[in-house]
């Protein structure tokens, strides 16, 4: 076993894929008025950056770790999440 193989190449940080918000080109924008609280966005987010507020009344998106992939917007049945250009 070589010395380099004894240590992981990367270490997980907050968020599954590490801080990615600096290179995102689109961001999800949440409209609480359209949300039916089905939680599909939370369930399907590949980076686990969507969290539920206390009591589950609305969602919170951690933009430091969101890649802007759009999965949350595509699974939302009421279009409560819309992808908008970053900036």
PDB file of N, CA, C and O in Angstrom:
ATOM      1  N   UNK A   1       0.847  -1.172   0.000  1.00  0.00           N
ATOM      2  CA  UNK A   1       0.000   0.000   0.000  1.00  0.00           C
ATOM      3  C   UNK A   1       0.894   1.238   0.000  1.00  0.00           C
ATOM      4  O   UNK A   1       1.767   1.380   0.856  1.00  0.00           O
ATOM      5  N   UNK A   2       0.675   2.119  -0.950  1.00  0.00           N
ATOM      6  CA  UNK A   2       1.477   3.334  -1.000  1.00  0.00           C
ATOM      7  C   UNK A   2       0.990   4.327   0.051  1.00  0.00           C
ATOM      8  O   UNK A   2      -0.137   4.238   0.537  1.00  0.00           O
ATOM      9  N   UNK A   3       1.841   5.253   0.383  1.00  0.00           N
ATOM     10  CA  UNK A   3       1.499   6.223   1.415  1.00  0.00           C
ATOM     11  C   UNK A   3       0.296   7.077   1.021  1.00  0.00           C
ATOM     12  O   UNK A   3      -0.528   7.412   1.872  1.00  0.00           O
ATOM     13  N   UNK A   4       0.188   7.430  -0.254  1.00  0.00           N
ATOM     14  CA  UNK A   4      -0.912   8.276  -0.722  1.00  0.00           C
ATOM     15  C   UNK A   4      -2.259   7.605  -0.639  1.00  0.00           C
ATOM     16  O   UNK A   4      -3.271   8.294  -0.507  1.00  0.00           O
ATOM     17  N   UNK A   5      -2.314   6.280  -0.712  1.00  0.00           N
ATOM     18  CA  UNK A   5      -3.605   5.597  -0.695  1.00  0.00           C
ATOM     19  C   UNK A   5      -4.172   5.473   0.715  1.00  0.00           C
ATOM     20  O   UNK A   5      -5.300   5.006   0.874  1.00  0.00           O
ATOM     21  N   UNK A   6      -3.437   5.872   1.728  1.00  0.00           N
ATOM     22  CA  UNK A   6      -3.925   5.764   3.091  1.00  0.00           C
ATOM     23  C   UNK A   6      -4.865   6.900   3.462  1.00  0.00           C
ATOM     24  O   UNK A   6      -5.579   6.801   4.459  1.00  0.00           O
ATOM     25  N   UNK A   7      -4.881   7.970   2.688  1.00  0.00           N
ATOM     26  CA  UNK A   7      -5.693   9.127   3.016  1.00  0.00           C
ATOM     27  C   UNK A   7      -6.703   9.388   1.913  1.00  0.00           C
ATOM     28  O   UNK A   7      -6.398   9.169   0.741  1.00  0.00           O
ATOM     29  N   UNK A   8      -7.885   9.846   2.252  1.00  0.00           N
ATOM     30  CA  UNK A   8      -8.877  10.162   1.207  1.00  0.00           C
ATOM     31  C   UNK A   8      -8.405  11.339   0.356  1.00  0.00           C
ATOM     32  O   UNK A   8      -7.719  12.238   0.843  1.00  0.00           O
ATOM     33  N   UNK A   9      -8.783  11.317  -0.926  1.00  0.00           N
ATOM     34  CA  UNK A   9      -8.403  12.411  -1.823  1.00  0.00           C
ATOM     35  C   UNK A   9      -9.135  13.696  -1.477  1.00  0.00           C
ATOM     36  O   UNK A   9      -8.602  14.789  -1.669  1.00  0.00           O
ATOM     37  N   UNK A  10     -10.327  13.572  -0.980  1.00  0.00           N
ATOM     38  CA  UNK A  10     -11.079  14.758  -0.587  1.00  0.00           C
ATOM     39  C   UNK A  10     -11.858  14.436   0.674  1.00  0.00           C
ATOM     40  O   UNK A  10     -12.091  13.274   1.007  1.00  0.00           O
ATOM     41  N   UNK A  11     -12.241  15.459   1.345  1.00  0.00           N
ATOM     42  CA  UNK A  11     -13.030  15.280   2.560  1.00  0.00           C
ATOM     43  C   UNK A  11     -14.371  15.978   2.365  1.00  0.00           C
ATOM     44  O   UNK A  11     -14.412  17.093   1.844  1.00  0.00           O
ATOM     45  N   UNK A  12     -15.455  15.350   2.769  1.00  0.00           N
ATOM     46  CA  UNK A  12     -16.753  16.002   2.631  1.00  0.00           C
ATOM     47  C   UNK A  12     -16.843  17.240   3.521  1.00  0.00           C
ATOM     48  O   UNK A  12     -16.311  17.268   4.631  1.00  0.00           O
ATOM     49  N   UNK A  13     -17.506  18.231   3.024  1.00  0.00           N
ATOM     50  CA  UNK A  13     -17.743  19.441   3.796  1.00  0.00           C
ATOM     51  C   UNK A  13     -19.244  19.594   3.941  1.00  0.00           C
ATOM     52  O   UNK A  13     -19.988  18.649   3.681  1.00  0.00           O
ATOM     53  N   UNK A  14     -19.694  20.744   4.344  1.00  0.00           N
ATOM     54  CA  UNK A  14     -21.127  20.979   4.415  1.00  0.00           C
ATOM     55  C   UNK A  14     -21.679  20.884   3.001  1.00  0.00           C
ATOM     56  O   UNK A  14     -21.117  21.483   2.084  1.00  0.00           O
ATOM     57  N   UNK A  15     -22.732  20.170   2.809  1.00  0.00           N
ATOM     58  CA  UNK A  15     -23.244  19.900   1.476  1.00  0.00           C
ATOM     59  C   UNK A  15     -22.525  18.667   0.957  1.00  0.00           C
ATOM     60  O   UNK A  15     -21.375  18.429   1.327  1.00  0.00           O
ATOM     61  N   UNK A  16     -23.159  17.897   0.129  1.00  0.00           N
ATOM     62  CA  UNK A  16     -22.594  16.635  -0.337  1.00  0.00           C
ATOM     63  C   UNK A  16     -21.398  16.856  -1.254  1.00  0.00           C
ATOM     64  O   UNK A  16     -20.428  16.102  -1.171  1.00  0.00           O
ATOM     65  N   UNK A  17     -21.429  17.850  -2.114  1.00  0.00           N
ATOM     66  CA  UNK A  17     -20.381  18.050  -3.115  1.00  0.00           C
ATOM     67  C   UNK A  17     -19.446  19.207  -2.785  1.00  0.00           C
ATOM     68  O   UNK A  17     -18.634  19.585  -3.630  1.00  0.00           O
ATOM     69  N   UNK A  18     -19.529  19.777  -1.601  1.00  0.00           N
ATOM     70  CA  UNK A  18     -18.674  20.901  -1.257  1.00  0.00           C
ATOM     71  C   UNK A  18     -19.254  22.206  -1.774  1.00  0.00           C
ATOM     72  O   UNK A  18     -20.299  22.211  -2.425  1.00  0.00           O
ATOM     73  N   UNK A  19     -18.574  23.317  -1.486  1.00  0.00           N
ATOM     74  CA  UNK A  19     -19.066  24.648  -1.857  1.00  0.00           C
ATOM     75  C   UNK A  19     -19.012  24.810  -3.373  1.00  0.00           C
ATOM     76  O   UNK A  19     -17.941  24.751  -3.977  1.00  0.00           O
ATOM     77  N   UNK A  20     -20.172  25.013  -3.973  1.00  0.00           N
ATOM     78  CA  UNK A  20     -20.249  25.095  -5.428  1.00  0.00           C
ATOM     79  C   UNK A  20     -20.952  26.358  -5.900  1.00  0.00           C
ATOM     80  O   UNK A  20     -21.037  26.600  -7.105  1.00  0.00           O
ATOM     81  N   UNK A  21     -21.451  27.158  -4.987  1.00  0.00           N
ATOM     82  CA  UNK A  21     -22.246  28.304  -5.375  1.00  0.00           C
ATOM     83  C   UNK A  21     -21.505  29.377  -6.151  1.00  0.00           C
ATOM     84  O   UNK A  21     -22.145  30.247  -6.741  1.00  0.00           O
ATOM     85  N   UNK A  22     -20.182  29.349  -6.173  1.00  0.00           N
ATOM     86  CA  UNK A  22     -19.432  30.393  -6.863  1.00  0.00           C
ATOM     87  C   UNK A  22     -19.426  30.202  -8.373  1.00  0.00           C
ATOM     88  O   UNK A  22     -19.218  31.176  -9.097  1.00  0.00           O
ATOM     89  N   UNK A  23     -19.641  29.012  -8.874  1.00  0.00           N
ATOM     90  CA  UNK A  23     -19.617  28.781 -10.320  1.00  0.00           C
ATOM     91  C   UNK A  23     -20.986  28.455 -10.906  1.00  0.00           C
ATOM     92  O   UNK A  23     -21.077  28.093 -12.079  1.00  0.00           O
ATOM     93  N   UNK A  24     -22.024  28.571 -10.138  1.00  0.00           N
ATOM     94  CA  UNK A  24     -23.390  28.299 -10.595  1.00  0.00           C
ATOM     95  C   UNK A  24     -23.798  29.356 -11.626  1.00  0.00           C
ATOM     96  O   UNK A  24     -23.479  30.532 -11.449  1.00  0.00           O
ATOM     97  N   UNK A  25     -24.493  28.966 -12.694  1.00  0.00           N
ATOM     98  CA  UNK A  25     -24.946  29.928 -13.699  1.00  0.00           C
ATOM     99  C   UNK A  25     -26.446  30.202 -13.606  1.00  0.00           C
ATOM    100  O   UNK A  25     -26.933  31.203 -14.131  1.00  0.00           O
ATOM    101  N   UNK A  26     -27.175  29.309 -12.935  1.00  0.00           N
ATOM    102  CA  UNK A  26     -28.595  29.541 -12.686  1.00  0.00           C
ATOM    103  C   UNK A  26     -28.877  29.222 -11.228  1.00  0.00           C
ATOM    104  O   UNK A  26     -28.253  28.339 -10.639  1.00  0.00           O
ATOM    105  N   UNK A  27     -29.832  29.957 -10.651  1.00  0.00           N
ATOM    106  CA  UNK A  27     -30.182  29.692  -9.258  1.00  0.00           C
ATOM    107  C   UNK A  27     -31.676  29.427  -9.140  1.00  0.00           C
ATOM    108  O   UNK A  27     -32.475  30.031  -9.854  1.00  0.00           O
ATOM    109  N   UNK A  28     -32.055  28.521  -8.236  1.00  0.00           N
ATOM    110  CA  UNK A  28     -33.478  28.288  -7.996  1.00  0.00           C
ATOM    111  C   UNK A  28     -34.065  29.407  -7.150  1.00  0.00           C
ATOM    112  O   UNK A  28     -33.482  29.811  -6.144  1.00  0.00           O
ATOM    113  N   UNK A  29     -35.212  29.897  -7.562  1.00  0.00           N
ATOM    114  CA  UNK A  29     -35.917  30.936  -6.804  1.00  0.00           C
ATOM    115  C   UNK A  29     -37.252  30.341  -6.371  1.00  0.00           C
ATOM    116  O   UNK A  29     -38.030  29.845  -7.186  1.00  0.00           O
ATOM    117  N   UNK A  30     -37.489  30.404  -5.080  1.00  0.00           N
ATOM    118  CA  UNK A  30     -38.639  29.744  -4.463  1.00  0.00           C
ATOM    119  C   UNK A  30     -39.790  30.713  -4.277  1.00  0.00           C
ATOM    120  O   UNK A  30     -39.592  31.828  -3.794  1.00  0.00           O
ATOM    121  N   UNK A  31     -41.002  30.296  -4.658  1.00  0.00           N
ATOM    122  CA  UNK A  31     -42.211  31.085  -4.473  1.00  0.00           C
ATOM    123  C   UNK A  31     -43.100  30.338  -3.481  1.00  0.00           C
ATOM    124  O   UNK A  31     -43.758  29.363  -3.842  1.00  0.00           O
ATOM    125  N   UNK A  32     -43.115  30.798  -2.232  1.00  0.00           N
ATOM    126  CA  UNK A  32     -43.866  30.116  -1.177  1.00  0.00           C
ATOM    127  C   UNK A  32     -45.367  30.093  -1.452  1.00  0.00           C
ATOM    128  O   UNK A  32     -46.063  29.188  -0.990  1.00  0.00           O
ATOM    129  N   UNK A  33     -45.873  31.071  -2.194  1.00  0.00           N
ATOM    130  CA  UNK A  33     -47.297  31.127  -2.489  1.00  0.00           C
ATOM    131  C   UNK A  33     -47.773  30.000  -3.384  1.00  0.00           C
ATOM    132  O   UNK A  33     -48.942  29.621  -3.329  1.00  0.00           O
ATOM    133  N   UNK A  34     -46.885  29.457  -4.211  1.00  0.00           N
ATOM    134  CA  UNK A  34     -47.248  28.358  -5.106  1.00  0.00           C
ATOM    135  C   UNK A  34     -46.967  26.979  -4.506  1.00  0.00           C
ATOM    136  O   UNK A  34     -47.438  25.964  -5.019  1.00  0.00           O
ATOM    137  N   UNK A  35     -46.207  26.953  -3.433  1.00  0.00           N
ATOM    138  CA  UNK A  35     -45.740  25.678  -2.869  1.00  0.00           C
ATOM    139  C   UNK A  35     -46.883  24.936  -2.176  1.00  0.00           C
ATOM    140  O   UNK A  35     -47.632  25.523  -1.394  1.00  0.00           O
ATOM    141  N   UNK A  36     -47.010  23.642  -2.468  1.00  0.00           N
ATOM    142  CA  UNK A  36     -48.019  22.802  -1.818  1.00  0.00           C
ATOM    143  C   UNK A  36     -47.385  21.901  -0.747  1.00  0.00           C
ATOM    144  O   UNK A  36     -48.044  21.023  -0.189  1.00  0.00           O
ATOM    145  N   UNK A  37     -46.113  22.132  -0.478  1.00  0.00           N
ATOM    146  CA  UNK A  37     -45.370  21.419   0.576  1.00  0.00           C
ATOM    147  C   UNK A  37     -45.313  19.915   0.342  1.00  0.00           C
ATOM    148  O   UNK A  37     -45.437  19.127   1.280  1.00  0.00           O
ATOM    149  N   UNK A  38     -45.125  19.525  -0.907  1.00  0.00           N
ATOM    150  CA  UNK A  38     -45.012  18.106  -1.231  1.00  0.00           C
ATOM    151  C   UNK A  38     -43.620  17.569  -0.904  1.00  0.00           C
ATOM    152  O   UNK A  38     -43.438  16.362  -0.746  1.00  0.00           O
ATOM    153  N   UNK A  39     -42.644  18.464  -0.804  1.00  0.00           N
ATOM    154  CA  UNK A  39     -41.260  18.131  -0.436  1.00  0.00           C
ATOM    155  C   UNK A  39     -40.516  17.317  -1.486  1.00  0.00           C
ATOM    156  O   UNK A  39     -39.497  16.701  -1.177  1.00  0.00           O
ATOM    157  N   UNK A  40     -41.008  17.305  -2.719  1.00  0.00           N
ATOM    158  CA  UNK A  40     -40.287  16.588  -3.769  1.00  0.00           C
ATOM    159  C   UNK A  40     -38.925  17.235  -4.037  1.00  0.00           C
ATOM    160  O   UNK A  40     -37.948  16.535  -4.299  1.00  0.00           O
ATOM    161  N   UNK A  41     -38.859  18.557  -3.971  1.00  0.00           N
ATOM    162  CA  UNK A  41     -37.585  19.252  -4.190  1.00  0.00           C
ATOM    163  C   UNK A  41     -36.557  18.814  -3.160  1.00  0.00           C
ATOM    164  O   UNK A  41     -35.402  18.558  -3.500  1.00  0.00           O
ATOM    165  N   UNK A  42     -36.965  18.729  -1.925  1.00  0.00           N
ATOM    166  CA  UNK A  42     -36.095  18.286  -0.833  1.00  0.00           C
ATOM    167  C   UNK A  42     -35.645  16.843  -1.062  1.00  0.00           C
ATOM    168  O   UNK A  42     -34.480  16.508  -0.845  1.00  0.00           O
ATOM    169  N   UNK A  43     -36.559  16.006  -1.494  1.00  0.00           N
ATOM    170  CA  UNK A  43     -36.270  14.595  -1.695  1.00  0.00           C
ATOM    171  C   UNK A  43     -35.309  14.369  -2.865  1.00  0.00           C
ATOM    172  O   UNK A  43     -34.418  13.525  -2.771  1.00  0.00           O
ATOM    173  N   UNK A  44     -35.478  15.116  -3.972  1.00  0.00           N
ATOM    174  CA  UNK A  44     -34.706  14.865  -5.184  1.00  0.00           C
ATOM    175  C   UNK A  44     -33.443  15.704  -5.319  1.00  0.00           C
ATOM    176  O   UNK A  44     -32.663  15.468  -6.242  1.00  0.00           O
ATOM    177  N   UNK A  45     -33.211  16.661  -4.451  1.00  0.00           N
ATOM    178  CA  UNK A  45     -32.008  17.493  -4.571  1.00  0.00           C
ATOM    179  C   UNK A  45     -30.758  16.609  -4.465  1.00  0.00           C
ATOM    180  O   UNK A  45     -30.535  15.980  -3.431  1.00  0.00           O
ATOM    181  N   UNK A  46     -29.938  16.558  -5.533  1.00  0.00           N
ATOM    182  CA  UNK A  46     -28.765  15.669  -5.497  1.00  0.00           C
ATOM    183  C   UNK A  46     -27.671  16.150  -4.555  1.00  0.00           C
ATOM    184  O   UNK A  46     -26.780  15.374  -4.209  1.00  0.00           O
ATOM    185  N   UNK A  47     -27.713  17.394  -4.137  1.00  0.00           N
ATOM    186  CA  UNK A  47     -26.664  17.934  -3.265  1.00  0.00           C
ATOM    187  C   UNK A  47     -27.129  18.148  -1.830  1.00  0.00           C
ATOM    188  O   UNK A  47     -26.367  18.626  -0.990  1.00  0.00           O
ATOM    189  N   UNK A  48     -28.353  17.801  -1.557  1.00  0.00           N
ATOM    190  CA  UNK A  48     -28.910  17.946  -0.194  1.00  0.00           C
ATOM    191  C   UNK A  48     -28.774  19.366   0.339  1.00  0.00           C
ATOM    192  O   UNK A  48     -28.415  19.565   1.500  1.00  0.00           O
ATOM    193  N   UNK A  49     -29.061  20.351  -0.505  1.00  0.00           N
ATOM    194  CA  UNK A  49     -28.947  21.750  -0.083  1.00  0.00           C
ATOM    195  C   UNK A  49     -30.298  22.372   0.246  1.00  0.00           C
ATOM    196  O   UNK A  49     -30.365  23.526   0.667  1.00  0.00           O
ATOM    197  N   UNK A  50     -31.366  21.617   0.056  1.00  0.00           N
ATOM    198  CA  UNK A  50     -32.699  22.123   0.381  1.00  0.00           C
ATOM    199  C   UNK A  50     -33.090  21.595   1.745  1.00  0.00           C
ATOM    200  O   UNK A  50     -33.027  20.395   2.012  1.00  0.00           O
ATOM    201  N   UNK A  51     -33.494  22.513   2.599  1.00  0.00           N
ATOM    202  CA  UNK A  51     -33.888  22.142   3.946  1.00  0.00           C
ATOM    203  C   UNK A  51     -35.290  22.684   4.186  1.00  0.00           C
ATOM    204  O   UNK A  51     -35.738  23.609   3.508  1.00  0.00           O
ATOM    205  N   UNK A  52     -35.959  22.110   5.137  1.00  0.00           N
ATOM    206  CA  UNK A  52     -37.296  22.564   5.484  1.00  0.00           C
ATOM    207  C   UNK A  52     -37.206  23.498   6.671  1.00  0.00           C
ATOM    208  O   UNK A  52     -36.399  23.289   7.577  1.00  0.00           O
ATOM    209  N   UNK A  53     -38.033  24.528   6.668  1.00  0.00           N
ATOM    210  CA  UNK A  53     -38.050  25.457   7.797  1.00  0.00           C
ATOM    211  C   UNK A  53     -38.616  24.761   9.019  1.00  0.00           C
ATOM    212  O   UNK A  53     -39.160  23.660   8.928  1.00  0.00           O
ATOM    213  N   UNK A  54     -38.484  25.403  10.145  1.00  0.00           N
ATOM    214  CA  UNK A  54     -39.078  24.874  11.369  1.00  0.00           C
ATOM    215  C   UNK A  54     -40.574  24.704  11.139  1.00  0.00           C
ATOM    216  O   UNK A  54     -41.253  25.675  10.805  1.00  0.00           O
ATOM    217  N   UNK A  55     -41.093  23.524  11.305  1.00  0.00           N
ATOM    218  CA  UNK A  55     -42.493  23.254  11.064  1.00  0.00           C
ATOM    219  C   UNK A  55     -42.792  22.851   9.623  1.00  0.00           C
ATOM    220  O   UNK A  55     -43.914  22.441   9.325  1.00  0.00           O
ATOM    221  N   UNK A  56     -41.813  22.958   8.721  1.00  0.00           N
ATOM    222  CA  UNK A  56     -41.978  22.524   7.342  1.00  0.00           C
ATOM    223  C   UNK A  56     -42.865  23.412   6.501  1.00  0.00           C
ATOM    224  O   UNK A  56     -43.394  22.959   5.486  1.00  0.00           O
ATOM    225  N   UNK A  57     -43.046  24.675   6.890  1.00  0.00           N
ATOM    226  CA  UNK A  57     -43.932  25.565   6.147  1.00  0.00           C
ATOM    227  C   UNK A  57     -43.334  26.046   4.829  1.00  0.00           C
ATOM    228  O   UNK A  57     -44.081  26.319   3.890  1.00  0.00           O
ATOM    229  N   UNK A  58     -42.032  26.156   4.731  1.00  0.00           N
ATOM    230  CA  UNK A  58     -41.394  26.566   3.483  1.00  0.00           C
ATOM    231  C   UNK A  58     -39.999  25.972   3.421  1.00  0.00           C
ATOM    232  O   UNK A  58     -39.495  25.432   4.406  1.00  0.00           O
ATOM    233  N   UNK A  59     -39.387  26.076   2.259  1.00  0.00           N
ATOM    234  CA  UNK A  59     -38.068  25.475   2.083  1.00  0.00           C
ATOM    235  C   UNK A  59     -36.986  26.544   2.166  1.00  0.00           C
ATOM    236  O   UNK A  59     -37.234  27.723   1.914  1.00  0.00           O
ATOM    237  N   UNK A  60     -35.805  26.116   2.518  1.00  0.00           N
ATOM    238  CA  UNK A  60     -34.631  26.964   2.573  1.00  0.00           C
ATOM    239  C   UNK A  60     -33.597  26.362   1.623  1.00  0.00           C
ATOM    240  O   UNK A  60     -33.358  25.155   1.652  1.00  0.00           O
ATOM    241  N   UNK A  61     -32.995  27.181   0.796  1.00  0.00           N
ATOM    242  CA  UNK A  61     -31.985  26.708  -0.154  1.00  0.00           C
ATOM    243  C   UNK A  61     -30.640  27.295   0.246  1.00  0.00           C
ATOM    244  O   UNK A  61     -30.509  28.513   0.368  1.00  0.00           O
ATOM    245  N   UNK A  62     -29.653  26.457   0.448  1.00  0.00           N
ATOM    246  CA  UNK A  62     -28.309  26.917   0.797  1.00  0.00           C
ATOM    247  C   UNK A  62     -27.566  27.222  -0.504  1.00  0.00           C
ATOM    248  O   UNK A  62     -27.055  26.322  -1.170  1.00  0.00           O
ATOM    249  N   UNK A  63     -27.516  28.507  -0.850  1.00  0.00           N
ATOM    250  CA  UNK A  63     -26.925  28.915  -2.125  1.00  0.00           C
ATOM    251  C   UNK A  63     -25.402  28.769  -2.148  1.00  0.00           C
ATOM    252  O   UNK A  63     -24.807  28.817  -3.224  1.00  0.00           O
ATOM    253  N   UNK A  64     -24.776  28.597  -1.027  1.00  0.00           N
ATOM    254  CA  UNK A  64     -23.321  28.363  -1.021  1.00  0.00           C
ATOM    255  C   UNK A  64     -22.974  27.004  -1.617  1.00  0.00           C
ATOM    256  O   UNK A  64     -21.868  26.799  -2.118  1.00  0.00           O
ATOM    257  N   UNK A  65     -23.916  26.089  -1.559  1.00  0.00           N
ATOM    258  CA  UNK A  65     -23.649  24.730  -1.995  1.00  0.00           C
ATOM    259  C   UNK A  65     -24.542  24.267  -3.143  1.00  0.00           C
ATOM    260  O   UNK A  65     -24.363  23.156  -3.644  1.00  0.00           O
ATOM    261  N   UNK A  66     -25.477  25.070  -3.563  1.00  0.00           N
ATOM    262  CA  UNK A  66     -26.365  24.717  -4.676  1.00  0.00           C
ATOM    263  C   UNK A  66     -25.623  24.890  -5.990  1.00  0.00           C
ATOM    264  O   UNK A  66     -25.042  25.945  -6.242  1.00  0.00           O
ATOM    265  N   UNK A  67     -25.638  23.850  -6.837  1.00  0.00           N
ATOM    266  CA  UNK A  67     -24.977  23.918  -8.139  1.00  0.00           C
ATOM    267  C   UNK A  67     -25.862  24.550  -9.206  1.00  0.00           C
ATOM    268  O   UNK A  67     -25.370  24.921 -10.272  1.00  0.00           O
ATOM    269  N   UNK A  68     -27.144  24.676  -8.940  1.00  0.00           N
ATOM    270  CA  UNK A  68     -28.058  25.212  -9.930  1.00  0.00           C
ATOM    271  C   UNK A  68     -28.410  24.204 -11.004  1.00  0.00           C
ATOM    272  O   UNK A  68     -28.616  24.574 -12.160  1.00  0.00           O
ATOM    273  N   UNK A  69     -28.480  22.946 -10.642  1.00  0.00           N
ATOM    274  CA  UNK A  69     -28.746  21.882 -11.628  1.00  0.00           C
ATOM    275  C   UNK A  69     -30.181  21.917 -12.129  1.00  0.00           C
ATOM    276  O   UNK A  69     -30.448  21.486 -13.250  1.00  0.00           O
ATOM    277  N   UNK A  70     -31.112  22.423 -11.322  1.00  0.00           N
ATOM    278  CA  UNK A  70     -32.498  22.544 -11.754  1.00  0.00           C
ATOM    279  C   UNK A  70     -33.365  21.329 -11.485  1.00  0.00           C
ATOM    280  O   UNK A  70     -34.527  21.311 -11.890  1.00  0.00           O
ATOM    281  N   UNK A  71     -32.848  20.327 -10.825  1.00  0.00           N
ATOM    282  CA  UNK A  71     -33.658  19.150 -10.514  1.00  0.00           C
ATOM    283  C   UNK A  71     -34.852  19.543  -9.648  1.00  0.00           C
ATOM    284  O   UNK A  71     -35.963  19.065  -9.876  1.00  0.00           O
ATOM    285  N   UNK A  72     -34.636  20.403  -8.667  1.00  0.00           N
ATOM    286  CA  UNK A  72     -35.723  20.842  -7.782  1.00  0.00           C
ATOM    287  C   UNK A  72     -36.856  21.495  -8.575  1.00  0.00           C
ATOM    288  O   UNK A  72     -38.033  21.239  -8.319  1.00  0.00           O
ATOM    289  N   UNK A  73     -36.491  22.336  -9.534  1.00  0.00           N
ATOM    290  CA  UNK A  73     -37.504  23.020 -10.350  1.00  0.00           C
ATOM    291  C   UNK A  73     -38.231  22.046 -11.270  1.00  0.00           C
ATOM    292  O   UNK A  73     -39.430  22.192 -11.509  1.00  0.00           O
ATOM    293  N   UNK A  74     -37.515  21.063 -11.781  1.00  0.00           N
ATOM    294  CA  UNK A  74     -38.144  20.135 -12.718  1.00  0.00           C
ATOM    295  C   UNK A  74     -39.100  19.163 -12.025  1.00  0.00           C
ATOM    296  O   UNK A  74     -40.049  18.698 -12.657  1.00  0.00           O
ATOM    297  N   UNK A  75     -38.881  18.841 -10.748  1.00  0.00           N
ATOM    298  CA  UNK A  75     -39.785  17.910 -10.058  1.00  0.00           C
ATOM    299  C   UNK A  75     -40.932  18.619  -9.348  1.00  0.00           C
ATOM    300  O   UNK A  75     -41.853  17.960  -8.867  1.00  0.00           O
ATOM    301  N   UNK A  76     -40.898  19.938  -9.273  1.00  0.00           N
ATOM    302  CA  UNK A  76     -41.936  20.676  -8.563  1.00  0.00           C
ATOM    303  C   UNK A  76     -43.239  20.666  -9.372  1.00  0.00           C
ATOM    304  O   UNK A  76     -43.273  21.196 -10.482  1.00  0.00           O
ATOM    305  N   UNK A  77     -44.309  20.072  -8.833  1.00  0.00           N
ATOM    306  CA  UNK A  77     -45.552  19.954  -9.597  1.00  0.00           C
ATOM    307  C   UNK A  77     -46.285  21.285  -9.794  1.00  0.00           C
ATOM    308  O   UNK A  77     -47.091  21.403 -10.717  1.00  0.00           O
ATOM    309  N   UNK A  78     -46.027  22.285  -8.953  1.00  0.00           N
ATOM    310  CA  UNK A  78     -46.739  23.561  -9.067  1.00  0.00           C
ATOM    311  C   UNK A  78     -45.848  24.687  -9.598  1.00  0.00           C
ATOM    312  O   UNK A  78     -46.271  25.842  -9.656  1.00  0.00           O
ATOM    313  N   UNK A  79     -44.611  24.346  -9.986  1.00  0.00           N
ATOM    314  CA  UNK A  79     -43.647  25.342 -10.492  1.00  0.00           C
ATOM    315  C   UNK A  79     -43.375  26.430  -9.448  1.00  0.00           C
ATOM    316  O   UNK A  79     -43.217  27.604  -9.784  1.00  0.00           O
ATOM    317  N   UNK A  80     -43.324  26.018  -8.174  1.00  0.00           N
ATOM    318  CA  UNK A  80     -42.999  26.960  -7.094  1.00  0.00           C
ATOM    319  C   UNK A  80     -41.518  27.314  -7.086  1.00  0.00           C
ATOM    320  O   UNK A  80     -41.116  28.283  -6.442  1.00  0.00           O
ATOM    321  N   UNK A  81     -40.702  26.537  -7.796  1.00  0.00           N
ATOM    322  CA  UNK A  81     -39.281  26.838  -7.918  1.00  0.00           C
ATOM    323  C   UNK A  81     -38.998  27.113  -9.387  1.00  0.00           C
ATOM    324  O   UNK A  81     -39.296  26.302 -10.264  1.00  0.00           O
ATOM    325  N   UNK A  82     -38.416  28.277  -9.628  1.00  0.00           N
ATOM    326  CA  UNK A  82     -38.104  28.704 -10.990  1.00  0.00           C
ATOM    327  C   UNK A  82     -36.599  28.947 -11.089  1.00  0.00           C
ATOM    328  O   UNK A  82     -36.004  29.547 -10.195  1.00  0.00           O
ATOM    329  N   UNK A  83     -35.992  28.484 -12.168  1.00  0.00           N
ATOM    330  CA  UNK A  83     -34.561  28.708 -12.373  1.00  0.00           C
ATOM    331  C   UNK A  83     -34.376  30.053 -13.069  1.00  0.00           C
ATOM    332  O   UNK A  83     -34.990  30.321 -14.102  1.00  0.00           O
ATOM    333  N   UNK A  84     -33.511  30.905 -12.481  1.00  0.00           N
ATOM    334  CA  UNK A  84     -33.216  32.221 -13.048  1.00  0.00           C
ATOM    335  C   UNK A  84     -31.719  32.367 -13.220  1.00  0.00           C
ATOM    336  O   UNK A  84     -30.948  31.787 -12.456  1.00  0.00           O
ATOM    337  N   UNK A  85     -31.294  33.140 -14.223  1.00  0.00           N
ATOM    338  CA  UNK A  85     -29.858  33.340 -14.423  1.00  0.00           C
ATOM    339  C   UNK A  85     -29.207  33.953 -13.184  1.00  0.00           C
ATOM    340  O   UNK A  85     -29.783  34.824 -12.532  1.00  0.00           O
ATOM    341  N   UNK A  86     -28.024  33.495 -12.879  1.00  0.00           N
ATOM    342  CA  UNK A  86     -27.283  33.995 -11.725  1.00  0.00           C
ATOM    343  C   UNK A  86     -26.832  35.432 -11.978  1.00  0.00           C
ATOM    344  O   UNK A  86     -26.464  35.794 -13.096  1.00  0.00           O
ATOM    345  N   UNK A  87     -26.867  36.232 -10.932  1.00  0.00           N
ATOM    346  CA  UNK A  87     -26.286  37.560 -11.035  1.00  0.00           C
ATOM    347  C   UNK A  87     -27.199  38.670 -11.062  1.00  0.00           C
ATOM    348  O   UNK A  87     -26.769  39.821 -11.148  1.00  0.00           O
TER     349      UNK A  87
END
